[in-house]
Amino acid sequence: MRELIGFACDQCKRKNYTTTKNRKKTTEKLSLKKFCSSCRTHTLHREVKV
Ligand SMILES: [Zn+2]
């Protein structure tokens, strides 16, 4: 039971990445430093619903 989630840039709110996670194992909200093509730099990306 893996759930599809997206990662949106914290600066411009653009959805740049999608991944899956196991809701039973990973209950906390994920946030990652990833490259945003819109901001043209690495920004914090927060978990969002797809
Ligand atoms: Zn951005």
mmCIF file of the protein (N, C-alpha, C, O) and its ligand, coordinates in Angstrom:
data_MODEL
# 
_entry.id   MODEL 
# 
loop_
_entity.id 
_entity.type 
_entity.pdbx_number_of_molecules 
1 polymer     1 
2 non-polymer 1 
# 
_entity_poly.entity_id                      1 
_entity_poly.type                           'polypeptide(L)' 
_entity_poly.nstd_linkage                   no 
_entity_poly.nstd_monomer                   no 
_entity_poly.pdbx_seq_one_letter_code       MRELIGFACDQCKRKNYTTTKNRKKTTEKLSLKKFCSSCRTHTLHREVKV 
_entity_poly.pdbx_seq_one_letter_code_can   MRELIGFACDQCKRKNYTTTKNRKKTTEKLSLKKFCSSCRTHTLHREVKV 
_entity_poly.pdbx_strand_id                 A 
# 
loop_
_entity_poly_seq.entity_id 
_entity_poly_seq.num 
_entity_poly_seq.mon_id 
_entity_poly_seq.hetero 
1 1  MET n 
1 2  ARG n 
1 3  GLU n 
1 4  LEU n 
1 5  ILE n 
1 6  GLY n 
1 7  PHE n 
1 8  ALA n 
1 9  CYS n 
1 10 ASP n 
1 11 GLN n 
1 12 CYS n 
1 13 LYS n 
1 14 ARG n 
1 15 LYS n 
1 16 ASN n 
1 17 TYR n 
1 18 THR n 
1 19 THR n 
1 20 THR n 
1 21 LYS n 
1 22 ASN n 
1 23 ARG n 
1 24 LYS n 
1 25 LYS n 
1 26 THR n 
1 27 THR n 
1 28 GLU n 
1 29 LYS n 
1 30 LEU n 
1 31 SER n 
1 32 LEU n 
1 33 LYS n 
1 34 LYS n 
1 35 PHE n 
1 36 CYS n 
1 37 SER n 
1 38 SER n 
1 39 CYS n 
1 40 ARG n 
1 41 THR n 
1 42 HIS n 
1 43 THR n 
1 44 LEU n 
1 45 HIS n 
1 46 ARG n 
1 47 GLU n 
1 48 VAL n 
1 49 LYS n 
1 50 VAL n 
# 
loop_
_struct_asym.id 
_struct_asym.entity_id 
A 1 
B 2 
# 
loop_
_chem_comp.id 
_chem_comp.type 
_chem_comp.mon_nstd_flag 
ALA 'L-peptide linking' y 
ARG 'L-peptide linking' y 
ASN 'L-peptide linking' y 
ASP 'L-peptide linking' y 
CYS 'L-peptide linking' y 
GLN 'L-peptide linking' y 
GLU 'L-peptide linking' y 
GLY 'peptide linking'   y 
HIS 'L-peptide linking' y 
ILE 'L-peptide linking' y 
LEU 'L-peptide linking' y 
LYS 'L-peptide linking' y 
MET 'L-peptide linking' y 
PHE 'L-peptide linking' y 
SER 'L-peptide linking' y 
THR 'L-peptide linking' y 
TYR 'L-peptide linking' y 
VAL 'L-peptide linking' y 
ZN  non-polymer         . 
# 
_pdbx_entity_nonpoly.entity_id   2 
_pdbx_entity_nonpoly.name        ? 
_pdbx_entity_nonpoly.comp_id     ZN 
# 
_pdbx_nonpoly_scheme.asym_id         B 
_pdbx_nonpoly_scheme.entity_id       2 
_pdbx_nonpoly_scheme.mon_id          ZN 
_pdbx_nonpoly_scheme.ndb_seq_num     1 
_pdbx_nonpoly_scheme.pdb_seq_num     101 
_pdbx_nonpoly_scheme.auth_seq_num    101 
_pdbx_nonpoly_scheme.pdb_mon_id      ZN 
_pdbx_nonpoly_scheme.auth_mon_id     ZN 
_pdbx_nonpoly_scheme.pdb_strand_id   A 
_pdbx_nonpoly_scheme.pdb_ins_code    . 
# 
loop_
_atom_site.group_PDB 
_atom_site.id 
_atom_site.type_symbol 
_atom_site.label_atom_id 
_atom_site.label_alt_id 
_atom_site.label_comp_id 
_atom_site.label_asym_id 
_atom_site.label_entity_id 
_atom_site.label_seq_id 
_atom_site.pdbx_PDB_ins_code 
_atom_site.Cartn_x 
_atom_site.Cartn_y 
_atom_site.Cartn_z 
_atom_site.occupancy 
_atom_site.B_iso_or_equiv 
_atom_site.pdbx_formal_charge 
_atom_site.auth_seq_id 
_atom_site.auth_comp_id 
_atom_site.auth_asym_id 
_atom_site.auth_atom_id 
_atom_site.pdbx_PDB_model_num 
ATOM   1   N  N  . MET A 1 1  ? 0.846  -1.208 0.000   1.00 0.00 ? 1   MET A N  1 
ATOM   2   C  CA . MET A 1 1  ? 0.000  0.000  0.000   1.00 0.00 ? 1   MET A CA 1 
ATOM   3   C  C  . MET A 1 1  ? 0.875  1.249  0.000   1.00 0.00 ? 1   MET A C  1 
ATOM   4   O  O  . MET A 1 1  ? 1.032  1.912  1.025   1.00 0.00 ? 1   MET A O  1 
ATOM   5   N  N  . ARG A 1 2  ? 1.431  1.553  -1.140  1.00 0.00 ? 2   ARG A N  1 
ATOM   6   C  CA . ARG A 1 2  ? 2.252  2.767  -1.216  1.00 0.00 ? 2   ARG A CA 1 
ATOM   7   C  C  . ARG A 1 2  ? 1.441  3.869  -1.868  1.00 0.00 ? 2   ARG A C  1 
ATOM   8   O  O  . ARG A 1 2  ? 0.757  3.668  -2.871  1.00 0.00 ? 2   ARG A O  1 
ATOM   9   N  N  . GLU A 1 3  ? 1.542  5.029  -1.268  1.00 0.00 ? 3   GLU A N  1 
ATOM   10  C  CA . GLU A 1 3  ? 0.724  6.154  -1.710  1.00 0.00 ? 3   GLU A CA 1 
ATOM   11  C  C  . GLU A 1 3  ? 1.548  7.125  -2.553  1.00 0.00 ? 3   GLU A C  1 
ATOM   12  O  O  . GLU A 1 3  ? 2.682  7.454  -2.207  1.00 0.00 ? 3   GLU A O  1 
ATOM   13  N  N  . LEU A 1 4  ? 0.969  7.575  -3.653  1.00 0.00 ? 4   LEU A N  1 
ATOM   14  C  CA . LEU A 1 4  ? 1.650  8.539  -4.514  1.00 0.00 ? 4   LEU A CA 1 
ATOM   15  C  C  . LEU A 1 4  ? 1.588  9.935  -3.896  1.00 0.00 ? 4   LEU A C  1 
ATOM   16  O  O  . LEU A 1 4  ? 0.519  10.426 -3.532  1.00 0.00 ? 4   LEU A O  1 
ATOM   17  N  N  . ILE A 1 5  ? 2.750  10.551 -3.788  1.00 0.00 ? 5   ILE A N  1 
ATOM   18  C  CA . ILE A 1 5  ? 2.815  11.912 -3.262  1.00 0.00 ? 5   ILE A CA 1 
ATOM   19  C  C  . ILE A 1 5  ? 3.702  12.763 -4.168  1.00 0.00 ? 5   ILE A C  1 
ATOM   20  O  O  . ILE A 1 5  ? 4.481  12.239 -4.965  1.00 0.00 ? 5   ILE A O  1 
ATOM   21  N  N  . GLY A 1 6  ? 3.574  14.056 -4.035  1.00 0.00 ? 6   GLY A N  1 
ATOM   22  C  CA . GLY A 1 6  ? 4.392  14.963 -4.828  1.00 0.00 ? 6   GLY A CA 1 
ATOM   23  C  C  . GLY A 1 6  ? 5.249  15.824 -3.920  1.00 0.00 ? 6   GLY A C  1 
ATOM   24  O  O  . GLY A 1 6  ? 4.993  15.947 -2.722  1.00 0.00 ? 6   GLY A O  1 
ATOM   25  N  N  . PHE A 1 7  ? 6.289  16.427 -4.525  1.00 0.00 ? 7   PHE A N  1 
ATOM   26  C  CA . PHE A 1 7  ? 7.113  17.378 -3.783  1.00 0.00 ? 7   PHE A CA 1 
ATOM   27  C  C  . PHE A 1 7  ? 7.045  18.733 -4.471  1.00 0.00 ? 7   PHE A C  1 
ATOM   28  O  O  . PHE A 1 7  ? 7.396  18.868 -5.644  1.00 0.00 ? 7   PHE A O  1 
ATOM   29  N  N  . ALA A 1 8  ? 6.592  19.726 -3.731  1.00 0.00 ? 8   ALA A N  1 
ATOM   30  C  CA . ALA A 1 8  ? 6.457  21.071 -4.275  1.00 0.00 ? 8   ALA A CA 1 
ATOM   31  C  C  . ALA A 1 8  ? 7.502  21.984 -3.659  1.00 0.00 ? 8   ALA A C  1 
ATOM   32  O  O  . ALA A 1 8  ? 7.792  21.912 -2.465  1.00 0.00 ? 8   ALA A O  1 
ATOM   33  N  N  . CYS A 1 9  ? 8.064  22.847 -4.503  1.00 0.00 ? 9   CYS A N  1 
ATOM   34  C  CA . CYS A 1 9  ? 9.046  23.823 -4.059  1.00 0.00 ? 9   CYS A CA 1 
ATOM   35  C  C  . CYS A 1 9  ? 8.435  24.768 -3.032  1.00 0.00 ? 9   CYS A C  1 
ATOM   36  O  O  . CYS A 1 9  ? 7.328  25.272 -3.217  1.00 0.00 ? 9   CYS A O  1 
ATOM   37  N  N  . ASP A 1 10 ? 9.159  24.997 -1.962  1.00 0.00 ? 10  ASP A N  1 
ATOM   38  C  CA . ASP A 1 10 ? 8.661  25.851 -0.890  1.00 0.00 ? 10  ASP A CA 1 
ATOM   39  C  C  . ASP A 1 10 ? 8.658  27.324 -1.309  1.00 0.00 ? 10  ASP A C  1 
ATOM   40  O  O  . ASP A 1 10 ? 7.914  28.130 -0.749  1.00 0.00 ? 10  ASP A O  1 
ATOM   41  N  N  . GLN A 1 11 ? 9.489  27.670 -2.293  1.00 0.00 ? 11  GLN A N  1 
ATOM   42  C  CA . GLN A 1 11 ? 9.589  29.068 -2.725  1.00 0.00 ? 11  GLN A CA 1 
ATOM   43  C  C  . GLN A 1 11 ? 8.486  29.431 -3.718  1.00 0.00 ? 11  GLN A C  1 
ATOM   44  O  O  . GLN A 1 11 ? 7.763  30.408 -3.524  1.00 0.00 ? 11  GLN A O  1 
ATOM   45  N  N  . CYS A 1 12 ? 8.363  28.638 -4.781  1.00 0.00 ? 12  CYS A N  1 
ATOM   46  C  CA . CYS A 1 12 ? 7.428  29.000 -5.851  1.00 0.00 ? 12  CYS A CA 1 
ATOM   47  C  C  . CYS A 1 12 ? 6.196  28.092 -5.895  1.00 0.00 ? 12  CYS A C  1 
ATOM   48  O  O  . CYS A 1 12 ? 5.300  28.292 -6.714  1.00 0.00 ? 12  CYS A O  1 
ATOM   49  N  N  . LYS A 1 13 ? 6.160  27.103 -5.016  1.00 0.00 ? 13  LYS A N  1 
ATOM   50  C  CA . LYS A 1 13 ? 5.020  26.184 -4.891  1.00 0.00 ? 13  LYS A CA 1 
ATOM   51  C  C  . LYS A 1 13 ? 4.810  25.296 -6.114  1.00 0.00 ? 13  LYS A C  1 
ATOM   52  O  O  . LYS A 1 13 ? 3.763  24.667 -6.262  1.00 0.00 ? 13  LYS A O  1 
ATOM   53  N  N  . ARG A 1 14 ? 5.804  25.251 -6.978  1.00 0.00 ? 14  ARG A N  1 
ATOM   54  C  CA . ARG A 1 14 ? 5.696  24.426 -8.170  1.00 0.00 ? 14  ARG A CA 1 
ATOM   55  C  C  . ARG A 1 14 ? 5.995  22.971 -7.835  1.00 0.00 ? 14  ARG A C  1 
ATOM   56  O  O  . ARG A 1 14 ? 6.929  22.673 -7.090  1.00 0.00 ? 14  ARG A O  1 
ATOM   57  N  N  . LYS A 1 15 ? 5.190  22.068 -8.393  1.00 0.00 ? 15  LYS A N  1 
ATOM   58  C  CA . LYS A 1 15 ? 5.375  20.638 -8.154  1.00 0.00 ? 15  LYS A CA 1 
ATOM   59  C  C  . LYS A 1 15 ? 6.448  20.109 -9.089  1.00 0.00 ? 15  LYS A C  1 
ATOM   60  O  O  . LYS A 1 15 ? 6.253  20.076 -10.304 1.00 0.00 ? 15  LYS A O  1 
ATOM   61  N  N  . ASN A 1 16 ? 7.576  19.697 -8.534  1.00 0.00 ? 16  ASN A N  1 
ATOM   62  C  CA . ASN A 1 16 ? 8.705  19.274 -9.354  1.00 0.00 ? 16  ASN A CA 1 
ATOM   63  C  C  . ASN A 1 16 ? 8.954  17.775 -9.332  1.00 0.00 ? 16  ASN A C  1 
ATOM   64  O  O  . ASN A 1 16 ? 9.516  17.228 -10.281 1.00 0.00 ? 16  ASN A O  1 
ATOM   65  N  N  . TYR A 1 17 ? 8.556  17.123 -8.294  1.00 0.00 ? 17  TYR A N  1 
ATOM   66  C  CA . TYR A 1 17 ? 8.875  15.704 -8.152  1.00 0.00 ? 17  TYR A CA 1 
ATOM   67  C  C  . TYR A 1 17 ? 7.674  14.918 -7.645  1.00 0.00 ? 17  TYR A C  1 
ATOM   68  O  O  . TYR A 1 17 ? 6.821  15.440 -6.927  1.00 0.00 ? 17  TYR A O  1 
ATOM   69  N  N  . THR A 1 18 ? 7.632  13.658 -8.036  1.00 0.00 ? 18  THR A N  1 
ATOM   70  C  CA . THR A 1 18 ? 6.643  12.755 -7.461  1.00 0.00 ? 18  THR A CA 1 
ATOM   71  C  C  . THR A 1 18 ? 7.365  11.500 -6.988  1.00 0.00 ? 18  THR A C  1 
ATOM   72  O  O  . THR A 1 18 ? 8.387  11.103 -7.547  1.00 0.00 ? 18  THR A O  1 
ATOM   73  N  N  . THR A 1 19 ? 6.820  10.895 -5.963  1.00 0.00 ? 19  THR A N  1 
ATOM   74  C  CA . THR A 1 19 ? 7.380  9.646  -5.459  1.00 0.00 ? 19  THR A CA 1 
ATOM   75  C  C  . THR A 1 19 ? 6.263  8.896  -4.746  1.00 0.00 ? 19  THR A C  1 
ATOM   76  O  O  . THR A 1 19 ? 5.125  9.360  -4.681  1.00 0.00 ? 19  THR A O  1 
ATOM   77  N  N  . THR A 1 20 ? 6.603  7.750  -4.223  1.00 0.00 ? 20  THR A N  1 
ATOM   78  C  CA . THR A 1 20 ? 5.622  7.019  -3.436  1.00 0.00 ? 20  THR A CA 1 
ATOM   79  C  C  . THR A 1 20 ? 6.164  6.843  -2.033  1.00 0.00 ? 20  THR A C  1 
ATOM   80  O  O  . THR A 1 20 ? 7.376  6.856  -1.819  1.00 0.00 ? 20  THR A O  1 
ATOM   81  N  N  . LYS A 1 21 ? 5.277  6.681  -1.095  1.00 0.00 ? 21  LYS A N  1 
ATOM   82  C  CA . LYS A 1 21 ? 5.721  6.382  0.260   1.00 0.00 ? 21  LYS A CA 1 
ATOM   83  C  C  . LYS A 1 21 ? 4.743  5.439  0.931   1.00 0.00 ? 21  LYS A C  1 
ATOM   84  O  O  . LYS A 1 21 ? 3.558  5.375  0.603   1.00 0.00 ? 21  LYS A O  1 
ATOM   85  N  N  . ASN A 1 22 ? 5.284  4.731  1.858   1.00 0.00 ? 22  ASN A N  1 
ATOM   86  C  CA . ASN A 1 22 ? 4.478  3.809  2.645   1.00 0.00 ? 22  ASN A CA 1 
ATOM   87  C  C  . ASN A 1 22 ? 3.881  4.562  3.829   1.00 0.00 ? 22  ASN A C  1 
ATOM   88  O  O  . ASN A 1 22 ? 4.602  4.973  4.737   1.00 0.00 ? 22  ASN A O  1 
ATOM   89  N  N  . ARG A 1 23 ? 2.576  4.739  3.816   1.00 0.00 ? 23  ARG A N  1 
ATOM   90  C  CA . ARG A 1 23 ? 1.932  5.565  4.830   1.00 0.00 ? 23  ARG A CA 1 
ATOM   91  C  C  . ARG A 1 23 ? 2.059  4.960  6.236   1.00 0.00 ? 23  ARG A C  1 
ATOM   92  O  O  . ARG A 1 23 ? 2.125  5.683  7.231   1.00 0.00 ? 23  ARG A O  1 
ATOM   93  N  N  . LYS A 1 24 ? 2.092  3.652  6.297   1.00 0.00 ? 24  LYS A N  1 
ATOM   94  C  CA . LYS A 1 24 ? 2.189  3.001  7.613   1.00 0.00 ? 24  LYS A CA 1 
ATOM   95  C  C  . LYS A 1 24 ? 3.565  3.192  8.235   1.00 0.00 ? 24  LYS A C  1 
ATOM   96  O  O  . LYS A 1 24 ? 3.703  3.337  9.450   1.00 0.00 ? 24  LYS A O  1 
ATOM   97  N  N  . LYS A 1 25 ? 4.597  3.189  7.360   1.00 0.00 ? 25  LYS A N  1 
ATOM   98  C  CA . LYS A 1 25 ? 5.962  3.308  7.875   1.00 0.00 ? 25  LYS A CA 1 
ATOM   99  C  C  . LYS A 1 25 ? 6.386  4.769  8.008   1.00 0.00 ? 25  LYS A C  1 
ATOM   100 O  O  . LYS A 1 25 ? 7.119  5.136  8.927   1.00 0.00 ? 25  LYS A O  1 
ATOM   101 N  N  . THR A 1 26 ? 5.916  5.590  7.079   1.00 0.00 ? 26  THR A N  1 
ATOM   102 C  CA . THR A 1 26 ? 6.314  6.998  7.071   1.00 0.00 ? 26  THR A CA 1 
ATOM   103 C  C  . THR A 1 26 ? 5.097  7.864  7.310   1.00 0.00 ? 26  THR A C  1 
ATOM   104 O  O  . THR A 1 26 ? 4.368  8.201  6.377   1.00 0.00 ? 26  THR A O  1 
ATOM   105 N  N  . THR A 1 27 ? 4.885  8.216  8.539   1.00 0.00 ? 27  THR A N  1 
ATOM   106 C  CA . THR A 1 27 ? 3.690  8.992  8.888   1.00 0.00 ? 27  THR A CA 1 
ATOM   107 C  C  . THR A 1 27 ? 3.963  10.488 8.899   1.00 0.00 ? 27  THR A C  1 
ATOM   108 O  O  . THR A 1 27 ? 3.049  11.290 8.711   1.00 0.00 ? 27  THR A O  1 
ATOM   109 N  N  . GLU A 1 28 ? 5.229  10.870 9.122   1.00 0.00 ? 28  GLU A N  1 
ATOM   110 C  CA . GLU A 1 28 ? 5.552  12.300 9.186   1.00 0.00 ? 28  GLU A CA 1 
ATOM   111 C  C  . GLU A 1 28 ? 5.627  12.912 7.783   1.00 0.00 ? 28  GLU A C  1 
ATOM   112 O  O  . GLU A 1 28 ? 5.844  12.210 6.795   1.00 0.00 ? 28  GLU A O  1 
ATOM   113 N  N  . LYS A 1 29 ? 5.447  14.206 7.719   1.00 0.00 ? 29  LYS A N  1 
ATOM   114 C  CA . LYS A 1 29 ? 5.554  14.937 6.455   1.00 0.00 ? 29  LYS A CA 1 
ATOM   115 C  C  . LYS A 1 29 ? 7.008  14.987 6.020   1.00 0.00 ? 29  LYS A C  1 
ATOM   116 O  O  . LYS A 1 29 ? 7.900  15.280 6.816   1.00 0.00 ? 29  LYS A O  1 
ATOM   117 N  N  . LEU A 1 30 ? 7.234  14.695 4.741   1.00 0.00 ? 30  LEU A N  1 
ATOM   118 C  CA . LEU A 1 30 ? 8.591  14.698 4.222   1.00 0.00 ? 30  LEU A CA 1 
ATOM   119 C  C  . LEU A 1 30 ? 8.944  16.057 3.640   1.00 0.00 ? 30  LEU A C  1 
ATOM   120 O  O  . LEU A 1 30 ? 8.099  16.739 3.060   1.00 0.00 ? 30  LEU A O  1 
ATOM   121 N  N  . SER A 1 31 ? 10.190 16.435 3.802   1.00 0.00 ? 31  SER A N  1 
ATOM   122 C  CA . SER A 1 31 ? 10.698 17.622 3.113   1.00 0.00 ? 31  SER A CA 1 
ATOM   123 C  C  . SER A 1 31 ? 12.140 17.371 2.700   1.00 0.00 ? 31  SER A C  1 
ATOM   124 O  O  . SER A 1 31 ? 12.940 16.869 3.489   1.00 0.00 ? 31  SER A O  1 
ATOM   125 N  N  . LEU A 1 32 ? 12.465 17.718 1.468   1.00 0.00 ? 32  LEU A N  1 
ATOM   126 C  CA . LEU A 1 32 ? 13.783 17.436 0.912   1.00 0.00 ? 32  LEU A CA 1 
ATOM   127 C  C  . LEU A 1 32 ? 14.342 18.657 0.212   1.00 0.00 ? 32  LEU A C  1 
ATOM   128 O  O  . LEU A 1 32 ? 13.599 19.490 -0.308  1.00 0.00 ? 32  LEU A O  1 
ATOM   129 N  N  . LYS A 1 33 ? 15.678 18.752 0.205   1.00 0.00 ? 33  LYS A N  1 
ATOM   130 C  CA . LYS A 1 33 ? 16.338 19.786 -0.589  1.00 0.00 ? 33  LYS A CA 1 
ATOM   131 C  C  . LYS A 1 33 ? 16.537 19.244 -1.987  1.00 0.00 ? 33  LYS A C  1 
ATOM   132 O  O  . LYS A 1 33 ? 17.283 18.286 -2.194  1.00 0.00 ? 33  LYS A O  1 
ATOM   133 N  N  . LYS A 1 34 ? 15.856 19.871 -2.960  1.00 0.00 ? 34  LYS A N  1 
ATOM   134 C  CA . LYS A 1 34 ? 15.954 19.405 -4.345  1.00 0.00 ? 34  LYS A CA 1 
ATOM   135 C  C  . LYS A 1 34 ? 16.096 20.591 -5.287  1.00 0.00 ? 34  LYS A C  1 
ATOM   136 O  O  . LYS A 1 34 ? 15.813 21.736 -4.932  1.00 0.00 ? 34  LYS A O  1 
ATOM   137 N  N  . PHE A 1 35 ? 16.546 20.277 -6.507  1.00 0.00 ? 35  PHE A N  1 
ATOM   138 C  CA . PHE A 1 35 ? 16.717 21.341 -7.494  1.00 0.00 ? 35  PHE A CA 1 
ATOM   139 C  C  . PHE A 1 35 ? 15.366 21.747 -8.076  1.00 0.00 ? 35  PHE A C  1 
ATOM   140 O  O  . PHE A 1 35 ? 14.586 20.899 -8.507  1.00 0.00 ? 35  PHE A O  1 
ATOM   141 N  N  . CYS A 1 36 ? 15.100 23.047 -8.083  1.00 0.00 ? 36  CYS A N  1 
ATOM   142 C  CA . CYS A 1 36 ? 13.881 23.569 -8.689  1.00 0.00 ? 36  CYS A CA 1 
ATOM   143 C  C  . CYS A 1 36 ? 14.254 24.276 -9.982  1.00 0.00 ? 36  CYS A C  1 
ATOM   144 O  O  . CYS A 1 36 ? 15.043 25.221 -9.976  1.00 0.00 ? 36  CYS A O  1 
ATOM   145 N  N  . SER A 1 37 ? 13.678 23.812 -11.103 1.00 0.00 ? 37  SER A N  1 
ATOM   146 C  CA . SER A 1 37 ? 14.015 24.388 -12.407 1.00 0.00 ? 37  SER A CA 1 
ATOM   147 C  C  . SER A 1 37 ? 13.428 25.784 -12.556 1.00 0.00 ? 37  SER A C  1 
ATOM   148 O  O  . SER A 1 37 ? 13.900 26.581 -13.367 1.00 0.00 ? 37  SER A O  1 
ATOM   149 N  N  . SER A 1 38 ? 12.416 26.069 -11.786 1.00 0.00 ? 38  SER A N  1 
ATOM   150 C  CA . SER A 1 38 ? 11.786 27.386 -11.836 1.00 0.00 ? 38  SER A CA 1 
ATOM   151 C  C  . SER A 1 38 ? 12.602 28.414 -11.048 1.00 0.00 ? 38  SER A C  1 
ATOM   152 O  O  . SER A 1 38 ? 12.795 29.540 -11.507 1.00 0.00 ? 38  SER A O  1 
ATOM   153 N  N  . CYS A 1 39 ? 13.079 28.028 -9.869  1.00 0.00 ? 39  CYS A N  1 
ATOM   154 C  CA . CYS A 1 39 ? 13.920 28.905 -9.050  1.00 0.00 ? 39  CYS A CA 1 
ATOM   155 C  C  . CYS A 1 39 ? 15.386 28.838 -9.488  1.00 0.00 ? 39  CYS A C  1 
ATOM   156 O  O  . CYS A 1 39 ? 16.189 29.699 -9.129  1.00 0.00 ? 39  CYS A O  1 
ATOM   157 N  N  . ARG A 1 40 ? 15.718 27.831 -10.249 1.00 0.00 ? 40  ARG A N  1 
ATOM   158 C  CA . ARG A 1 40 ? 17.075 27.594 -10.751 1.00 0.00 ? 40  ARG A CA 1 
ATOM   159 C  C  . ARG A 1 40 ? 18.099 27.416 -9.628  1.00 0.00 ? 40  ARG A C  1 
ATOM   160 O  O  . ARG A 1 40 ? 19.261 27.799 -9.761  1.00 0.00 ? 40  ARG A O  1 
ATOM   161 N  N  . THR A 1 41 ? 17.653 26.838 -8.546  1.00 0.00 ? 41  THR A N  1 
ATOM   162 C  CA . THR A 1 41 ? 18.559 26.541 -7.442  1.00 0.00 ? 41  THR A CA 1 
ATOM   163 C  C  . THR A 1 41 ? 17.943 25.442 -6.577  1.00 0.00 ? 41  THR A C  1 
ATOM   164 O  O  . THR A 1 41 ? 16.801 25.030 -6.783  1.00 0.00 ? 41  THR A O  1 
ATOM   165 N  N  . HIS A 1 42 ? 18.724 24.982 -5.609  1.00 0.00 ? 42  HIS A N  1 
ATOM   166 C  CA . HIS A 1 42 ? 18.180 23.988 -4.688  1.00 0.00 ? 42  HIS A CA 1 
ATOM   167 C  C  . HIS A 1 42 ? 17.337 24.678 -3.630  1.00 0.00 ? 42  HIS A C  1 
ATOM   168 O  O  . HIS A 1 42 ? 17.772 25.628 -2.979  1.00 0.00 ? 42  HIS A O  1 
ATOM   169 N  N  . THR A 1 43 ? 16.143 24.186 -3.479  1.00 0.00 ? 43  THR A N  1 
ATOM   170 C  CA . THR A 1 43 ? 15.230 24.747 -2.484  1.00 0.00 ? 43  THR A CA 1 
ATOM   171 C  C  . THR A 1 43 ? 14.618 23.603 -1.680  1.00 0.00 ? 43  THR A C  1 
ATOM   172 O  O  . THR A 1 43 ? 14.727 22.433 -2.048  1.00 0.00 ? 43  THR A O  1 
ATOM   173 N  N  . LEU A 1 44 ? 13.989 23.962 -0.602  1.00 0.00 ? 44  LEU A N  1 
ATOM   174 C  CA . LEU A 1 44 ? 13.279 22.967 0.192   1.00 0.00 ? 44  LEU A CA 1 
ATOM   175 C  C  . LEU A 1 44 ? 11.977 22.586 -0.514  1.00 0.00 ? 44  LEU A C  1 
ATOM   176 O  O  . LEU A 1 44 ? 11.185 23.448 -0.895  1.00 0.00 ? 44  LEU A O  1 
ATOM   177 N  N  . HIS A 1 45 ? 11.777 21.295 -0.678  1.00 0.00 ? 45  HIS A N  1 
ATOM   178 C  CA . HIS A 1 45 ? 10.558 20.790 -1.288  1.00 0.00 ? 45  HIS A CA 1 
ATOM   179 C  C  . HIS A 1 45 ? 9.728  20.057 -0.241  1.00 0.00 ? 45  HIS A C  1 
ATOM   180 O  O  . HIS A 1 45 ? 10.220 19.180 0.469   1.00 0.00 ? 45  HIS A O  1 
ATOM   181 N  N  . ARG A 1 46 ? 8.486  20.431 -0.168  1.00 0.00 ? 46  ARG A N  1 
ATOM   182 C  CA . ARG A 1 46 ? 7.603  19.819 0.819   1.00 0.00 ? 46  ARG A CA 1 
ATOM   183 C  C  . ARG A 1 46 ? 6.631  18.852 0.165   1.00 0.00 ? 46  ARG A C  1 
ATOM   184 O  O  . ARG A 1 46 ? 6.261  18.990 -1.001  1.00 0.00 ? 46  ARG A O  1 
ATOM   185 N  N  . GLU A 1 47 ? 6.236  17.875 0.954   1.00 0.00 ? 47  GLU A N  1 
ATOM   186 C  CA . GLU A 1 47 ? 5.292  16.867 0.492   1.00 0.00 ? 47  GLU A CA 1 
ATOM   187 C  C  . GLU A 1 47 ? 3.906  17.478 0.241   1.00 0.00 ? 47  GLU A C  1 
ATOM   188 O  O  . GLU A 1 47 ? 3.381  18.226 1.066   1.00 0.00 ? 47  GLU A O  1 
ATOM   189 N  N  . VAL A 1 48 ? 3.333  17.140 -0.916  1.00 0.00 ? 48  VAL A N  1 
ATOM   190 C  CA . VAL A 1 48 ? 1.968  17.592 -1.227  1.00 0.00 ? 48  VAL A CA 1 
ATOM   191 C  C  . VAL A 1 48 ? 1.187  16.436 -1.818  1.00 0.00 ? 48  VAL A C  1 
ATOM   192 O  O  . VAL A 1 48 ? 1.765  15.450 -2.274  1.00 0.00 ? 48  VAL A O  1 
ATOM   193 N  N  . LYS A 1 49 ? -0.112 16.561 -1.809  1.00 0.00 ? 49  LYS A N  1 
ATOM   194 C  CA . LYS A 1 49 ? -0.973 15.556 -2.423  1.00 0.00 ? 49  LYS A CA 1 
ATOM   195 C  C  . LYS A 1 49 ? -0.911 15.676 -3.944  1.00 0.00 ? 49  LYS A C  1 
ATOM   196 O  O  . LYS A 1 49 ? -0.840 16.781 -4.481  1.00 0.00 ? 49  LYS A O  1 
ATOM   197 N  N  . VAL A 1 50 ? -0.938 14.542 -4.632  1.00 0.00 ? 50  VAL A N  1 
ATOM   198 C  CA . VAL A 1 50 ? -0.910 14.561 -6.089  1.00 0.00 ? 50  VAL A CA 1 
ATOM   199 C  C  . VAL A 1 50 ? -2.336 14.590 -6.615  1.00 0.00 ? 50  VAL A C  1 
ATOM   200 O  O  . VAL A 1 50 ? -2.547 14.609 -7.828  1.00 0.00 ? 50  VAL A O  1 
HETATM 201 ZN ZN . ZN  B 2 .  ? 10.889 26.861 -6.952  1.00 0.00 2 101 ZN  A ZN 1 
# 
